Amino acid sequence: MGPKKGKRKKLSNRSSQQPELRSHNRKISRIAGSIAAFALSVLTVAFLGWLLSNTVALQSAANRPVDAILVLGGSIKREIYVAELAKQYPQTPVLISQGSPDPCIWLIFQRAKAPVQQVLLEKCARDTFDNFYFSLPILRRWQVHKLKLITSPTHLPRAQWLAQIILGSHGIWVEIDLAPETGIPGNRESPLKTGIDVIRSLIWAVISHFVEPACSALTPLTDVDMQQWRTQGFTCEYQGHLTPR
């Protein structure tokens, strides 16, 4: 009989501990829930505060003069267009993202007698998303608040949406300026491509506040070595009507 009573006593002790354990777990769960709710509230308030601040900054930037011009590669017509535009904005920096070969752009600006001192060529981008991915850090270093974006009518609305999402999240107001085109440029639009790029842009709009990509392929237009290019040879898009000299 003795051993049986000992077993009952042990079982009784365990049974009495279970309600206490469940009560303890419920307390921990309530505390954890309260902490999570508080953290979510703080994040919500911080996000709404940032959204309000960024909206005010965008509205203010919209009324400012243009700080910089960004040209999206894909058609030599855009570079011809911006060369003429640069004469109206001689002090405004121009960033050409993955455009025509460097010597072709140099010839375009020389032919137009446009200023070249403020022109920077970026050659890291491989698509429209990359245009803004690599341009954003440069525009931020330039302290740009209002941007004139040069592209083609067939590149819309994707280019505009990506610019407004990525650049707009940093308080940069985007003004679209369309270069006249003959035919269809290299940018091919589709709902699938647009949808994927918009999703990528929404994600990057958040991450870009903490991560800054660097492009090592940056060349001021004044540094283009035409003698070297003539030696190795180059070709330009036929619509540019350029003759290497």
N, C-alpha and C positions, 0 to 999 in steps of 0.2 A: 504493500500500500504506500510505503514511503516514496519510492521513485515516482509513482503516479502523481502524488501530490506535488512533487517538485516540478514536474512538467506543467501541471496546471498553473502553478505560480508564475513560471516563465512566460507562458502564453498570456496570462493576465497582465503581466507587465508590458508586454509588447502591445496588447490591445489598448492599454491606457495611454501609451505613447503615440499611437497613430493619430488621434484627434489633435494632439498638440503639434504634431508634425504638419498635419494638413493646415492647421491655423497659421503656423509659421510660414508655410509656403504661400498661403493666401496673402499674408502681410507683405512678403517679398514681391509677389506679383503686383499688388496694389502700388507699392513704392516704385517698382520698375515702370508700371503704366503711367504713374504721375510724372516720372522723370522724362519718359518718352513724349508725353503730352506737352510738357513744358518746353522740351527741346523743339518739338514741332511748332509750337506757338512762337518761339524765338525766331526760328528760321522763316516762318511765314511773315512775321513783322519785318524781319530784315529784308526779305525779298520784296515786300510791298514798298518798303522805304527806298530800296534801290530802284525799283520800277518807277516810283514817283520822281526820284532824283534824276534818273536817266531821261524820263519824258520831258522834264523841265529843261535839261541840258540840250536835248534834241530840238525843242521848240526855240530855244535861244540860238542854237547853231543855225537854224533855218533862216534866220534874219541876218546872218553875218555874210561877209563876202567869201568867195571861194578861196580855200586855203591851198588846195592841191587838185591836180587832175590825174585820174587813173584811167589808163587805156587797157582794155582787155584784148589780148592777142587773138588772132583768128582771121584777120583780114587786113591787108595792107591799106585798104581804104580808110581804116580807122587812124592809122598813123599819118596818112596824108591830111586827114581832117584835123588831127590834133596839132600838126605842124602849123597850119593856118591859124588855129585857135591860140597857139602859144604866142603869136605876135600880138594878140589882144591882152595876154596875161604874161608879159615878159618876166615878171618877178615871181610868178607862181610855179612851184616845183611840179614836174610832170613825171609820173611813174608809168612805164610801159611794161606790163606783165606778160612775159613770154610772147613777144611780138615777132615781127619779121627778123631775119638775120641782121645783126648789128650794122654791117656796112650799108644795108638797104635803108635802115632808119636814118643813118648818118646822111646819106644822099638825099633823102626826102627833106630833111631839115635844111640842108645846104641849098637845095633847089628852091625851097620856099623862103630862103633868107630869114629863117626863124631862129630865135635864140636857143642855144644848146647847153648853156651853162647850168640850167636847172633840170636837165633831163636825166633820169636814171633808168637803166634797163635791168629788168629782173628776169632771170632765165631758169628759175627753179620750178615754176608752176607747170603742171601737165594737163590741167583741166580747169573748168570754171571755179570749182570749189578751191583748188589750189591758188588761183588768182588772188582770192581774198585771204586765204590761209597764210600766204607769204607776204602779202601786201600790208596786212594789218599792223605788224610790228614796225614796219617802216613808216606808215602813216602816223602811228602813235609817237614815234621818235620825232617826226616833223610837227607834232602837236596840232594835227589837223582836226578841225571842227566841222568844216563843210567841204564836201568833196564833189567834184564834177566827174561823173563816170561816163566814159566814152565806150560805146559798143554799137552793135547793129540792131535794126528792128527785129530781125529773125532770132536774136539772142534773148528776146524777152518772152515771158516774164521771168524766166529762171534767173538771169543775171541780176535783175532788179531785186528779186526776193532774197537771193543770197546776200547781196550787198546790204540790204536793209536789216537782215537778221544779224549777220556777223559784225558789220561795221556799226550798225545802229545800236547794238548791245554795248558799244564803247562810246556812245554819245556822238557818233559821227553822222551828220546829216548827209544823205546821198541825193544828188541832183543828176538825173539821167539826161544825157545828151547823145543823140543818135547820129551816127555817121551815115551818109547816103551810100547805098550799095547797088552794085550791078551784079545780078546773079545771086547765088546763095553762098555765104561764107562757110568756113570750116566747121562752125558750131552747129551741130545737128540737135534739134530739140525733140523731146518725146515726153509724154506724161510720166513714164517710169523713171527716166533720168531726172526729171524735175523733182519728183517725189523723193527719190533717194537723196538728192543733193540738199533738199530742204531739211530732211531729217538730220543729215550730217551737219548742216549749218546750225540747227537748233542745239545740237549737242556741243558743237565747237563754240557756240556763243557763250556757253557756261565755262567750258574748260579753258578757253582763251584768256580768262581773267587770272589764271594761275600758271599757264604754260605759254611760253613765247618761242615759236619756231624761228630758226635762223636760216637765212639763205646765203650761201657762200658765192653764188653766181650773180653778183651785182656789178654793173659796169656803168660809170658815168658816160654819157654820150661823148663828152670831150676826150675820153680816154680810148675811144675806138681807134685802133691802129689801121688806117686805110692802106698803108703801104704793105703791111703784112697780108691783109685780106686780098689785095690785088695779086700778090704773089701766089697765094694758095688758091685763089679763085672763089667765086660765089655767084649765086643766082638769086634774083628777086621775083616775086609774084608778078606775072605779066601785066596785071592791072595797074601796077605802079609806074609803068612806062619809064623804067630807069635803065640807063646805060652806064655800066661801070666805067669810070674814067680815072 
